Amino acid sequence: MKCRIVCDFDGTIALEDVTDTLLERFALPEWQAIEEDWKSGRIGSRECMLRQVDLLRATPAELDACLDHVAIDPGFPSFVALAHRLGCELLVVSDGLDYAIRRILTRHRLDHLPILANRLELLGETRWRLAFPHASDGCAKGSGTCKCRIATDGDDAHTTLRILIGDGASDFCAATSVHMVLAKDKLLAHCRAHSLPHIGFADFAEAGRLLDDLLRGDPDIAASFPAELESE
């Protein structure tokens, strides 16, 4: 069976929200008011991120020094190796910052993974701007990176098992576009509330066991698949 995995980064691979970490450390204090506008629904996440990144004041070296202290789930490298052994396509898809994700994954020798995220661009010595190469005008959440579009791009829903792995609100839309969600935290509650096909997980050690069961046809898990999914 073909398999495509769309995996969130902040709070899923990384053990913290890396964008918030950088904003707390390096942004002018106005970023918090913008955050409240987003939380209240007055603006979408793309506008929120664009305005917040404009408030960052840090050199690349300062960003790197901060990012080098960000921890990832210790089971993620083994999960990546397992996914590739099982023939899965694994994409890191985030509404966060590509620069931060790449820096962190490179430290763990995982820079070979495809990264689809908002593009952080240096404007000067300490100023930054954000670009959105993976945005969609039709994105219901106004996200900078449209996960629901990426989750369904380039495959056949009848022959490819589509899996989402995530933890938060940026994953809600994509959760309706896949066959199975490996979920924790807010995403787990969302899947339960909306009766979406899902399995809860605590960490990537457990996610690896679940992925192995999914692809080897564990009957208890297979019963959760939509009837139209077929193997070649």
N, CA, C and O of each residue as an XYZ file, in Angstrom:
928
protein
N       0.838     -1.198      0.000
C       0.000      0.000      0.000
C       0.872      1.246      0.000
O       1.800      1.354      0.801
N       0.579      2.193     -0.899
C       1.280      3.463     -0.874
C       0.870      4.247      0.372
O      -0.225      4.076      0.906
N       1.770      5.097      0.809
C       1.508      5.836      2.048
C       2.117      7.215      1.943
O       3.266      7.370      1.530
N       1.333      8.221      2.321
C       1.817      9.607      2.361
C       1.548     10.177      3.738
O       0.403     10.206      4.189
N       2.597     10.632      4.411
C       2.481     11.162      5.765
C       2.750     12.661      5.744
O       3.804     13.109      5.293
N       1.790     13.423      6.234
C       1.950     14.865      6.434
C       2.128     15.082      7.932
O       1.223     14.814      8.722
N       3.302     15.569      8.311
C       3.630     15.673      9.739
C       3.860     17.121     10.144
O       4.693     17.815      9.561
N       3.124     17.562     11.135
C       3.282     18.887     11.729
C       4.640     18.977     12.436
O       5.262     17.959     12.740
N       5.084     20.209     12.691
C       6.380     20.393     13.354
C       6.247     20.908     14.782
O       6.625     20.218     15.729
N       5.704     22.131     14.943
C       5.666     22.755     16.268
C       4.731     22.000     17.202
O       3.542     21.859     16.916
N       5.265     21.516     18.317
C       4.474     20.767     19.275
C       4.299     19.308     18.915
O       3.734     18.540     19.693
N       4.777     18.913     17.742
C       4.666     17.521     17.302
C       6.056     16.920     17.162
O       6.420     16.018     17.917
N       6.837     17.412     16.201
C       8.252     17.010     16.125
C       9.046     17.772     17.180
O       9.722     17.168     18.012
N       8.964     19.087     17.141
C       9.575     19.903     18.207
C       8.690     19.834     19.444
O       7.468     19.741     19.335
N       9.299     19.881     20.600
C       8.552     19.757     21.844
C       7.977     21.091     22.322
O       7.398     21.166     23.406
N       8.133     22.129     21.524
C       7.576     23.440     21.858
C       7.150     24.120     20.573
O       7.465     23.647     19.481
N       6.435     25.227     20.698
C       6.099     26.039     19.537
C       7.296     26.950     19.268
O       7.524     27.921     19.989
N       8.052     26.626     18.225
C       9.314     27.316     17.974
C       9.078     28.778     17.601
O       9.845     29.651     18.007
N       8.029     29.051     16.835
C       7.738     30.437     16.468
C       7.492     31.284     17.709
O       8.018     32.392     17.819
N       6.699     30.774     18.641
C       6.445     31.510     19.878
C       7.735     31.712     20.673
O       7.940     32.767     21.273
N       8.594     30.705     20.675
C       9.874     30.824     21.380
C      10.694     31.984     20.823
O      11.265     32.766     21.584
N      10.754     32.098     19.491
C      11.514     33.182     18.871
C      10.870     34.533     19.128
O      11.566     35.516     19.383
N       9.541     34.587     19.062
C       8.850     35.848     19.314
C       9.050     36.309     20.753
O       9.295     37.489     21.002
N       8.948     35.388     21.688
C       9.129     35.736     23.097
C      10.538     36.262     23.362
O      10.737     37.134     24.208
N      11.499     35.726     22.637
C      12.899     36.102     22.860
C      13.301     37.370     22.099
O      14.055     38.192     22.620
N      12.797     37.532     20.861
C      13.376     38.546     19.988
C      12.397     39.585     19.433
O      12.840     40.554     18.818
N      11.101     39.423     19.623
C      10.155     40.347     18.999
C       9.832     41.528     19.910
O       9.917     41.439     21.135
N       9.460     42.633     19.273
C       8.948     43.765     20.034
C       7.639     43.348     20.719
O       6.924     42.490     20.201
N       7.319     43.933     21.860
C       6.184     43.449     22.662
C       4.826     43.504     21.969
O       3.886     42.842     22.408
N       4.709     44.277     20.900
C       3.427     44.377     20.191
C       2.977     43.044     19.600
O       1.813     42.904     19.227
N       3.879     42.057     19.507
C       3.494     40.777     18.909
C       2.377     40.103     19.707
O       1.589     39.338     19.152
N       2.311     40.389     21.012
C       1.315     39.724     21.844
C      -0.095     40.211     21.531
O      -1.041     39.426     21.587
N      -0.253     41.479     21.205
C      -1.569     42.006     20.821
C      -2.024     41.383     19.507
O      -3.207     41.090     19.333
N      -1.096     41.182     18.592
C      -1.422     40.523     17.321
C      -1.858     39.082     17.583
O      -2.780     38.577     16.943
N      -1.194     38.436     18.518
C      -1.553     37.058     18.882
C      -2.993     37.007     19.407
O      -3.736     36.078     19.090
N      -3.379     37.989     20.198
C      -4.742     38.030     20.730
C      -5.761     38.247     19.623
O      -6.860     37.694     19.673
N      -5.406     39.050     18.618
C      -6.303     39.238     17.471
C      -6.530     37.919     16.740
O      -7.639     37.632     16.289
N      -5.477     37.124     16.628
C      -5.599     35.813     15.965
C      -6.438     34.855     16.820
O      -7.331     34.181     16.305
N      -6.154     34.798     18.097
C      -6.887     33.887     18.972
C      -8.376     34.219     19.006
O      -9.206     33.321     19.150
N      -8.716     35.476     18.877
C     -10.127     35.881     18.920
C     -10.812     35.714     17.571
O     -12.024     35.900     17.465
N     -10.040     35.363     16.531
C     -10.611     35.155     15.213
C     -10.722     36.413     14.368
O     -11.316     36.382     13.291
N     -10.154     37.531     14.847
C     -10.240     38.772     14.081
C      -9.327     38.773     12.854
O      -9.589     39.481     11.882
N      -8.263     37.984     12.903
C      -7.362     37.848     11.755
C      -7.012     36.374     11.583
O      -7.108     35.594     12.531
N      -6.606     35.994     10.370
C      -6.157     34.634     10.102
C      -4.699     34.448     10.484
O      -4.004     35.412     10.803
N      -4.245     33.216     10.450
C      -2.881     32.937     10.890
C      -1.841     33.535      9.950
O      -0.754     33.908     10.390
N      -2.163     33.629      8.646
C      -1.189     34.211      7.719
C      -0.929     35.681      8.049
O       0.224     36.108      8.116
N      -1.995     36.455      8.254
C      -1.814     37.859      8.624
C      -1.111     37.983      9.964
O      -0.254     38.847     10.150
N      -1.478     37.117     10.893
C      -0.859     37.129     12.216
C       0.651     36.934     12.116
O       1.425     37.712     12.675
N       1.061     35.891     11.401
C       2.484     35.586     11.278
C       3.234     36.690     10.540
O       4.346     37.053     10.924
N       2.629     37.221      9.487
C       3.268     38.274      8.705
C       3.588     39.479      9.587
O       4.694     40.018      9.543
N       2.615     39.888     10.379
C       2.798     41.065     11.230
C       3.748     40.786     12.385
O       4.509     41.667     12.784
N       3.714     39.585     12.921
C       4.598     39.266     14.042
C       6.055     39.163     13.602
O       6.947     39.656     14.292
N       6.299     38.532     12.468
C       7.679     38.395     11.991
C       8.279     39.767     11.693
O       9.486     39.962     11.839
N       7.452     40.704     11.282
C       7.938     42.069     11.044
C       8.473     42.709     12.318
O       9.210     43.693     12.261
N       8.104     42.153     13.465
C       8.546     42.703     14.748
C       9.801     42.024     15.294
O      10.323     42.437     16.329
N      10.291     40.990     14.612
C      11.517     40.319     15.054
C      12.713     41.244     14.912
O      12.826     41.984     13.935
N      13.604     41.198     15.893
C      14.849     41.958     15.858
C      15.970     41.025     16.337
O      16.237     40.921     17.534
N      16.612     40.357     15.391
C      17.669     39.402     15.748
C      18.549     39.139     14.541
O      18.062     39.114     13.411
N      19.816     38.947     14.764
C      20.713     38.529     13.696
C      20.516     37.038     13.430
O      19.974     36.334     14.283
N      20.940     36.543     12.273
C      20.885     35.096     12.036
C      21.624     34.304     13.107
O      21.161     33.241     13.521
N      22.753     34.805     13.552
C      23.516     34.092     14.579
C      22.726     33.994     15.883
O      22.773     32.973     16.568
N      22.003     35.056     16.219
C      21.191     35.024     17.445
C      20.038     34.036     17.305
O      19.738     33.292     18.238
N      19.387     34.027     16.133
C      18.332     33.046     15.908
C      18.886     31.633     16.017
O      18.292     30.776     16.671
N      20.025     31.392     15.376
C      20.611     30.048     15.377
C      20.937     29.590     16.792
O      20.684     28.439     17.147
N      21.492     30.477     17.594
C      21.850     30.110     18.964
C      20.621     29.708     19.764
O      20.679     28.782     20.573
N      19.507     30.402     19.541
C      18.259     30.048     20.218
C      17.714     28.717     19.698
O      17.309     27.857     20.481
N      17.707     28.557     18.388
C      17.169     27.339     17.785
C      17.967     26.100     18.171
O      17.422     24.997     18.216
N      19.244     26.275     18.446
C      20.087     25.131     18.788
C      19.791     24.570     20.174
O      20.361     23.554     20.570
N      18.903     25.227     20.907
C      18.482     24.708     22.215
C      17.087     24.086     22.162
O      16.569     23.645     23.188
N      16.475     24.048     20.978
C      15.133     23.475     20.847
C      15.237     21.959     20.752
O      15.986     21.436     19.928
N      14.495     21.262     21.585
C      14.510     19.799     21.591
C      13.413     19.250     20.682
O      12.351     19.854     20.533
N      13.689     18.103     20.083
C      12.663     17.392     19.333
C      12.307     16.101     20.074
O      13.031     15.660     20.967
N      11.182     15.511     19.686
C      10.799     14.209     20.233
C      11.934     13.229     19.951
O      12.295     13.035     18.790
N      12.504     12.608     20.978
C      13.667     11.733     20.755
C      13.377     10.529     19.878
O      14.303      9.921     19.342
N      12.106     10.173     19.720
C      11.766      9.042     18.868
C      11.574      9.394     17.411
O      11.352      8.508     16.585
N      11.655     10.698     17.071
C      11.362     11.082     15.691
C      12.375     10.548     14.681
O      11.948     10.066     13.632
N      13.692     10.598     14.921
C      14.615     10.041     13.926
C      14.344      8.567     13.620
O      14.423      8.160     12.461
N      14.031      7.777     14.617
C      13.716      6.368     14.381
C      12.405      6.220     13.620
O      12.261      5.320     12.792
N      11.449      7.104     13.901
C      10.185      7.082     13.165
C      10.422      7.360     11.683
O       9.844      6.694     10.825
N      11.269      8.342     11.384
C      11.586      8.668      9.993
C      12.202      7.457      9.296
O      11.823      7.118      8.175
N      13.151      6.810      9.967
C      13.801      5.640      9.367
C      12.785      4.531      9.102
O      12.830      3.887      8.054
N      11.873      4.306     10.042
C      10.842      3.285      9.863
C       9.924      3.636      8.704
O       9.624      2.786      7.866
N       9.478      4.883      8.653
C       8.578      5.305      7.580
C       9.210      5.071      6.214
O       8.539      4.612      5.290
N      10.477      5.380      6.085
C      11.148      5.183      4.802
C      11.347      3.703      4.491
O      11.242      3.293      3.335
N      11.632      2.901      5.513
C      11.748      1.453      5.277
C      10.428      0.876      4.791
O      10.412     -0.058      3.989
N       9.328      1.427      5.271
C       8.002      0.955      4.875
C       7.527      1.567      3.558
O       6.419      1.288      3.100
N       8.366      2.397      2.957
C       8.039      2.969      1.657
C       7.156      4.193      1.701
O       6.533      4.536      0.696
N       7.084      4.865      2.842
C       6.217      6.041      2.979
C       6.914      7.304      2.491
O       8.123      7.471      2.653
N       6.135      8.176      1.897
C       6.571      9.549      1.642
C       6.236     10.355      2.894
O       5.088     10.372      3.337
N       7.239     11.022      3.462
C       7.039     11.774      4.700
C       7.384     13.233      4.451
O       8.515     13.561      4.090
N       6.393     14.114      4.649
C       6.565     15.547      4.462
C       6.416     16.261      5.806
O       5.480     15.990      6.558
N       7.334     17.166      6.099
C       7.181     18.042      7.259
C       6.442     19.284      6.767
O       6.967     20.057      5.967
N       5.218     19.461      7.258
C       4.350     20.537      6.773
C       3.940     21.390      7.968
O       3.342     20.899      8.925
N       4.270     22.670      7.893
C       4.099     23.521      9.068
C       3.624     24.911      8.679
O       3.971     25.420      7.613
N       2.831     25.520      9.548
C       2.481     26.928      9.394
C       3.486     27.794     10.141
O       3.228     28.963     10.429
N       4.638     27.199     10.450
C       5.729     27.917     11.104
C       6.781     28.381     10.114
O       6.465     28.691      8.965
N       8.022     28.430     10.553
C       9.109     29.070      9.816
C      10.074     28.031      9.246
O      10.641     27.224      9.984
N      10.254     28.062      7.916
C      11.128     27.073      7.291
C      12.564     27.161      7.805
O      13.224     26.140      7.996
N      13.041     28.378      8.026
C      14.407     28.587      8.517
C      14.632     27.844      9.838
O      15.638     27.159     10.020
N      13.677     27.997     10.748
C      13.799     27.358     12.058
C      13.732     25.842     11.943
O      14.520     25.130     12.565
N      12.796     25.355     11.150
C      12.635     23.904     11.001
C      13.890     23.286     10.404
O      14.375     22.259     10.880
N      14.413     23.918      9.361
C      15.605     23.371      8.698
C      16.795     23.356      9.647
O      17.539     22.377      9.697
N      16.977     24.427     10.392
C      18.099     24.500     11.337
C      18.006     23.374     12.376
O      19.005     22.720     12.679
N      16.823     23.156     12.907
C      16.645     22.136     13.947
C      16.806     20.735     13.378
O      17.483     19.902     13.981
N      16.199     20.458     12.231
C      16.302     19.120     11.650
C      17.721     18.806     11.190
O      18.164     17.662     11.288
N      18.433     19.808     10.690
C      19.822     19.591     10.272
C      20.673     19.142     11.451
O      21.558     18.300     11.296
N      20.412     19.696     12.614
C      21.176     19.299     13.803
C      20.996     17.835     14.129
O      21.861     17.224     14.755
N      19.860     17.255     13.703
C      19.570     15.847     13.949
C      19.748     14.987     12.691
O      19.263     13.858     12.629
N      20.448     15.532     11.695
C      20.735     14.829     10.440
C      19.456     14.394      9.720
O      19.379     13.311      9.140
N      18.469     15.268      9.779
C      17.188     14.996      9.132
C      16.876     16.043      8.071
O      15.716     16.222      7.698
N      17.898     16.734      7.583
C      17.691     17.790      6.608
C      17.313     17.267      5.230
O      17.018     18.057      4.334
N      17.317     15.940      5.043
C      16.865     15.361      3.779
C      15.342     15.367      3.655
O      14.815     15.150      2.564
N      14.636     15.609      4.742
C      13.174     15.579      4.692
C      12.632     16.801      3.945
O      13.127     17.910      4.146
N      11.622     16.616      3.088
C      10.975     17.765      2.458
C      10.284     18.627      3.522
O       9.584     18.112      4.393
N      10.491     19.943      3.436
C       9.904     20.890      4.382
C       9.022     21.863      3.617
O       9.494     22.560      2.720
N       7.754     21.911      3.967
C       6.821     22.865      3.370
C       6.318     23.764      4.490
O       5.541     23.336      5.344
N       6.766     25.006      4.477
C       6.457     25.933      5.563
C       6.567     27.356      5.035
O       6.940     27.577      3.883
N       6.241     28.307      5.885
C       6.383     29.706      5.520
C       7.873     30.068      5.416
O       8.686     29.612      6.220
N       8.217     30.884      4.428
C       9.631     31.173      4.161
C      10.069     32.436      4.898
O       9.537     33.521      4.665
N      11.044     32.278      5.786
C      11.609     33.401      6.534
C      12.780     33.985      5.746
O      13.727     33.275      5.409
N      12.705     35.287      5.456
C      13.712     35.943      4.624
C      14.361     37.089      5.402
O      13.672     37.885      6.039
N      15.683     37.162      5.344
C      16.440     38.215      6.014
C      16.385     39.494      5.177
O      16.678     39.474      3.981
N      16.007     40.605      5.814
C      15.931     41.897      5.126
C      17.176     42.743      5.353
O      17.580     43.510      4.478
N      17.774     42.606      6.508
C      18.940     43.400      6.866
C      19.662     42.697      7.994
O      19.544     41.481      8.150
N      20.389     43.434      8.761
C      21.172     42.805      9.824
C      20.286     42.104     10.849
O      20.624     41.017     11.317
N      19.152     42.717     11.202
C      18.294     42.148     12.251
C      16.821     42.120     11.870
O      15.988     41.797     12.718
N      16.467     42.443     10.634
C      15.063     42.506     10.238
C      14.716     41.333      9.327
O      15.553     40.846      8.567
N      13.448     40.886      9.422
C      12.999     39.707      8.699
C      11.626     39.953      8.085
O      10.875     40.819      8.533
N      11.319     39.189      7.069
C       9.972     39.201      6.508
C       9.562     37.762      6.199
O      10.392     36.854      6.164
N       8.280     37.583      5.980
C       7.739     36.247      5.750
C       7.091     36.182      4.373
O       6.372     37.095      3.967
N       7.359     35.084      3.659
C       6.706     34.803      2.383
C       5.943     33.492      2.530
O       6.220     32.695      3.425
N       4.965     33.280      1.627
C       4.036     32.163      1.786
C       3.959     31.334      0.497
O       2.970     31.418     -0.232
N       4.993     30.536      0.212
C       4.996     29.758     -1.034
C       3.977     28.631     -1.066
O       3.710     28.079     -2.133
N       3.401     28.274      0.079
C       2.460     27.155      0.139
C       1.076     27.593      0.609
O       0.314     26.797      1.159
N       0.764     28.866      0.385
C      -0.555     29.383      0.751
C      -1.574     29.026     -0.328
O      -1.220     28.692     -1.459
N      -2.838     29.105      0.050
C      -3.929     28.882     -0.893
C      -4.982     29.957     -0.656
O      -5.394     30.197      0.479
N      -5.414     30.600     -1.739
C      -6.428     31.655     -1.595
C      -7.727     31.123     -1.002
O      -8.478     31.867     -0.373
N      -7.989     29.831     -1.205
C      -9.225     29.247     -0.695
C      -9.109     28.633      0.682
O     -10.034     27.961      1.137
N      -7.985     28.851      1.360
C      -7.783     28.238      2.679
C      -8.799     28.773      3.682
O      -8.883     29.980      3.912
N      -9.561     27.874      4.270
C     -10.631     28.274      5.192
C     -10.092     28.962      6.433
O     -10.765     29.812      7.015
N      -8.876     28.599      6.843
C      -8.289     29.144      8.060
C      -7.402     30.360      7.788
O      -6.891     30.973      8.725
N      -7.216     30.715      6.512
C      -6.317     31.819      6.200
C      -4.891     31.531      6.603
O      -4.154     32.432      7.002
N      -4.499     30.268      6.499
C      -3.162     29.856      6.934
C      -2.099     30.253      5.922
O      -2.383     30.399      4.733
N      -0.880     30.426      6.401
C       0.228     30.673      5.499
C       0.591     29.438      4.710
O       0.972     29.531      3.543
N       0.477     28.288      5.335
C       0.700     27.003      4.680
C      -0.600     26.215      4.750
O      -1.073     25.875      5.835
N      -1.176     25.927      3.583
C      -2.481     25.264      3.534
C      -2.279     23.749      3.608
O      -1.991     23.104      2.599
N      -2.431     23.196      4.791
C      -2.153     21.772      4.993
C      -3.176     20.883      4.301
O      -2.834     19.793      3.841
N      -4.433     21.333      4.220
C      -5.437     20.470      3.599
C      -5.150     20.290      2.109
O      -5.388     19.212      1.565
N      -4.639     21.331      1.441
C      -4.284     21.188      0.026
C      -3.077     20.277     -0.138
O      -3.065     19.418     -1.020
N      -2.064     20.456      0.701
C      -0.851     19.642      0.606
C      -1.163     18.174      0.881
O      -0.591     17.288      0.247
N      -2.064     17.916      1.822
C      -2.385     16.534      2.186
C      -2.973     15.754      1.024
O      -2.843     14.531      0.976
N      -3.616     16.438      0.086
C      -4.280     15.746     -1.018
C      -3.568     15.923     -2.350
O      -3.998     15.341     -3.346
N      -2.498     16.702     -2.406
C      -1.784     16.928     -3.667
C      -1.091     15.664     -4.165
O      -0.487     14.934     -3.378
N      -1.174     15.410     -5.442
C      -0.302     14.453     -6.108
C      -0.496     12.997     -5.779
O       0.426     12.205     -5.973
N      -1.649     12.610     -5.292
C      -1.861     11.193     -5.039
C      -3.307     10.807     -5.335
O      -4.151     11.663     -5.600
N      -3.572      9.524     -5.286
C      -4.905      8.982     -5.530
C      -5.459      8.489     -4.205
O      -4.897      7.584     -3.587
N      -6.554      9.082     -3.774
C      -7.128      8.728     -2.470
C      -7.566      7.278     -2.399
O      -7.753      6.753     -1.301
N      -7.739      6.602     -3.551
C      -8.197      5.217     -3.533
C      -7.050      4.222     -3.381
O      -7.282      3.063     -3.039
N      -5.823      4.655     -3.629
C      -4.703      3.710     -3.573
C      -3.588      4.155     -2.643
O      -2.629      3.409     -2.444
N      -3.682      5.334     -2.074
C      -2.638      5.852     -1.200
C      -3.221      6.163      0.170
O      -4.153      6.958      0.296
N      -2.669      5.536      1.181
C      -3.082      5.807      2.549
C      -2.512      7.164      2.964
O      -1.296      7.349      3.020
N      -3.400      8.098      3.249
C      -2.990      9.443      3.629
C      -3.108      9.585      5.143
O      -4.180      9.399      5.718
N      -1.982      9.919      5.776
C      -1.911     10.011      7.232
C      -1.477     11.418      7.627
O      -0.535     11.966      7.054
N      -2.159     11.993      8.596
C      -1.775     13.265      9.188
C      -1.294     13.010     10.612
O      -1.920     12.264     11.365
N      -0.179     13.635     10.972
C       0.316     13.569     12.349
C       0.405     14.992     12.871
O       1.093     15.828     12.285
N      -0.288     15.275     13.975
C      -0.259     16.644     14.468
C      -0.830     16.789     15.862
O      -1.196     15.815     16.519
N      -0.893     18.055     16.296
C      -1.317     18.303     17.675
C      -2.234     19.506     17.852
O      -2.852     19.650     18.907
N      -2.341     20.393     16.828
C      -3.003     21.654     17.108
C      -4.005     22.123     16.076
O      -4.381     21.390     15.162
N      -4.433     23.381     16.248
C      -5.503     23.941     15.429
C      -5.121     24.058     13.958
O      -5.994     23.984     13.094
N      -3.841     24.239     13.656
C      -3.437     24.351     12.252
C      -3.629     23.045     11.494
O      -3.547     23.018     10.266
N      -3.887     21.956     12.229
C      -4.093     20.644     11.601
C      -5.571     20.292     11.423
O      -5.887     19.274     10.808
N      -6.479     21.114     11.949
C      -7.895     20.744     11.945
C      -8.427     20.530     10.531
O      -9.102     19.537     10.262
N      -8.121     21.459      9.633
C      -8.659     21.360      8.277
C      -8.137     20.115      7.570
O      -8.911     19.393      6.943
N      -6.841     19.856      7.662
C      -6.240     18.700      6.994
C      -6.787     17.388      7.543
O      -6.790     16.377      6.840
N      -7.247     17.392      8.787
C      -7.747     16.152      9.395
C      -8.964     15.612      8.669
O      -9.270     14.424      8.778
N      -9.668     16.465      7.928
C     -10.834     16.009      7.169
C     -10.455     15.522      5.774
O     -11.316     15.054      5.030
N      -9.164     15.628      5.407
C      -8.719     15.313      4.046
C      -7.864     14.067      3.967
O      -7.314     13.759      2.910
N      -7.742     13.341      5.073
C      -6.870     12.157      5.116
C      -7.671     10.940      5.566
O      -8.808     11.050      6.027
N      -7.037      9.775      5.416
C      -7.697      8.542      5.843
C      -7.545      8.276      7.340
O      -8.419      7.677      7.968
N      -6.414      8.736      7.908
C      -6.159      8.462      9.313
C      -5.350      9.596      9.911
O      -4.444     10.130      9.270
N      -5.681      9.963     11.149
C      -4.946     10.993     11.884
C      -4.297     10.359     13.106
O      -4.968      9.695     13.895
N      -3.001     10.562     13.262
C      -2.331     10.267     14.525
C      -2.293     11.583     15.281
O      -1.610     12.520     14.868
N      -3.022     11.659     16.384
C      -3.314     12.953     16.994
C      -2.977     12.974     18.476
O      -3.025     11.958     19.168
N      -2.632     14.182     18.937
C      -2.513     14.421     20.373
C      -2.994     15.833     20.681
O      -3.189     16.646     19.777
N      -3.179     16.107     21.942
C      -3.541     17.433     22.438
C      -4.803     17.987     21.754
O      -5.809     17.280     21.683
N      -4.777     19.206     21.259
C      -5.983     19.837     20.693
C      -6.514     19.075     19.484
O      -7.726     18.981     19.290
N      -5.613     18.534     18.675
C      -6.069     17.801     17.488
C      -6.796     16.527     17.889
O      -7.771     16.147     17.240
N      -6.349     15.869     18.929
C      -7.024     14.662     19.406
C      -8.446     14.994     19.859
O      -9.388     14.276     19.524
N      -8.601     16.067     20.609
C      -9.940     16.475     21.058
C     -10.821     16.834     19.869
O     -12.012     16.522     19.860
N     -10.241     17.490     18.864
C     -10.997     17.872     17.673
C     -11.480     16.635     16.916
O     -12.637     16.572     16.501
N     -10.598     15.655     16.738
C     -10.981     14.438     16.019
C     -12.083     13.679     16.763
O     -13.004     13.146     16.145
N     -11.983     13.635     18.072
C     -13.019     12.964     18.861
C     -14.354     13.695     18.708
O     -15.394     13.063     18.522
N     -14.320     15.025     18.788
C     -15.553     15.815     18.737
C     -16.241     15.720     17.387
O     -17.463     15.843     17.304
N     -15.461     15.499     16.314
C     -16.030     15.489     14.967
C     -16.034     14.094     14.346
O     -16.262     13.944     13.146
N     -15.782     13.077     15.168
C     -15.840     11.675     14.728
C     -14.971     11.418     13.493
O     -15.393     10.740     12.557
N     -13.759     11.966     13.502
C     -12.815     11.745     12.410
C     -11.971     10.511     12.696
O     -11.645     10.256     13.855
N     -11.602      9.731     11.668
C     -10.768      8.541     11.893
C      -9.422      8.943     12.500
O      -8.659      9.687     11.884
N      -9.137      8.458     13.690
C      -7.924      8.893     14.372
C      -7.467      7.852     15.380
O      -8.226      6.978     15.798
N      -6.194      7.976     15.756
C      -5.623      7.210     16.853
C      -4.799      8.183     17.683
O      -3.989      8.927     17.130
N      -4.984      8.193     18.968
C      -4.189      9.039     19.834
C      -2.792      8.475     20.029
O      -2.600      7.260     20.056
N      -1.820      9.366     20.163
C      -0.451      8.912     20.443
C       0.212      9.899     21.390
O      -0.149     11.075     21.443
N       1.182      9.403     22.128
C       1.873     10.245     23.104
C       3.196     10.768     22.578
O       3.578     11.903     22.864
N       3.906      9.936     21.800
C       5.221     10.321     21.291
C       5.514      9.512     20.036
O       4.712      8.668     19.638
N       6.668      9.770     19.407
C       6.955      9.115     18.140
C       7.376      7.658     18.303
O       7.336      6.900     17.334
N       7.770      7.257     19.481
C       7.998      5.827     19.700
C       6.673      5.076     19.533
O       6.621      4.032     18.884
N       5.619      5.611     20.117
C       4.299      5.009     19.957
C       3.786      5.185     18.529
O       3.173      4.269     17.981
N       4.024      6.345     17.921
C       3.582      6.574     16.544
C       4.225      5.576     15.590
O       3.588      5.148     14.628
N       5.470      5.203     15.839
C       6.125      4.214     14.995
C       5.441      2.860     15.069
O       5.264      2.192     14.050
N       5.058      2.456     16.263
C       4.352      1.178     16.405
C       3.003      1.226     15.696
O       2.590      0.254     15.062
N       2.330      2.350     15.807
C       1.031      2.491     15.145
C       1.176      2.477     13.629
O       0.365      1.864     12.934
N       2.206      3.149     13.110
C       2.424      3.157     11.668
C       2.705      1.742     11.161
O       2.193      1.341     10.116
N       3.502      1.003     11.888
C       3.809     -0.372     11.496
C       2.527     -1.208     11.455
O       2.326     -2.002     10.536
N       1.667     -1.025     12.450
C       0.395     -1.753     12.472
C      -0.504     -1.332     11.310
O      -1.161     -2.169     10.690
N      -0.529     -0.025     11.021
C      -1.359      0.473      9.930
C      -0.978     -0.173      8.601
O      -1.840     -0.611      7.840
N       0.311     -0.222      8.339
C       0.766     -0.676      7.028
C       0.874     -2.193      6.928
O       0.931     -2.741      5.827
N       0.902     -2.865      8.057
C       0.951     -4.330      8.031
C      -0.424     -4.957      8.209
O      -0.561     -6.178      8.284
N      -1.454     -4.087      8.276
C      -2.820     -4.596      8.229
C      -3.363     -5.121      9.529
O      -4.126     -6.087      9.528
N      -2.993     -4.512     10.652
C      -3.596     -4.893     11.924
C      -5.116     -4.785     11.779
O      -5.615     -3.708     11.451
N      -5.863     -5.860     12.010
C      -7.304     -5.847     11.738
C      -8.075     -4.833     12.571
O      -9.066     -4.277     12.097
N      -7.644     -4.582     13.791
C      -8.356     -3.616     14.621
C      -8.226     -2.205     14.050
O      -9.172     -1.419     14.097
N      -7.039     -1.891     13.507
C      -6.819     -0.568     12.924
C      -7.423     -0.497     11.536
O      -8.007      0.522     11.168
N      -7.292     -1.558     10.762
C      -7.831     -1.576      9.404
C      -9.336     -1.326      9.393
O      -9.874     -0.788      8.425
N     -10.006     -1.712     10.458
C     -11.455     -1.514     10.528
C     -11.831     -0.033     10.542
O     -12.980      0.323     10.282
N     -10.852      0.833     10.848
C     -11.119      2.268     10.874
C     -10.993      2.917      9.507
O     -11.412      4.061      9.334
N     -10.420      2.208      8.520
C     -10.198      2.798      7.205
C     -11.516      2.986      6.468
O     -12.431      2.178      6.624
N     -11.626      4.050      5.661
C     -12.784      4.177      4.787
C     -12.826      3.022      3.799
O     -11.777      2.510      3.405
N     -14.010      2.606      3.395
C     -14.180      1.425      2.564
C     -13.556      1.605      1.187
O     -13.189      0.616      0.552
N     -13.423      2.856      0.701
C     -12.942      3.041     -0.660
C     -11.439      2.866     -0.795
O     -10.943      2.794     -1.920
N     -10.667      2.793      0.334
C      -9.222      2.646      0.235
C      -8.869      1.249     -0.222
O      -9.270      0.267      0.403
N      -8.115      1.148     -1.319
C      -7.751     -0.122     -1.896
C      -6.244     -0.230     -2.004
O      -5.553      0.774     -2.180
N      -5.736     -1.441     -1.899
C      -4.307     -1.662     -2.143
C      -4.123     -2.058     -3.588
O      -5.024     -2.598     -4.231
N      -2.906     -1.770     -4.092
C      -2.631     -2.114     -5.480
C      -2.127     -3.543     -5.585
O      -1.840     -4.016     -6.685
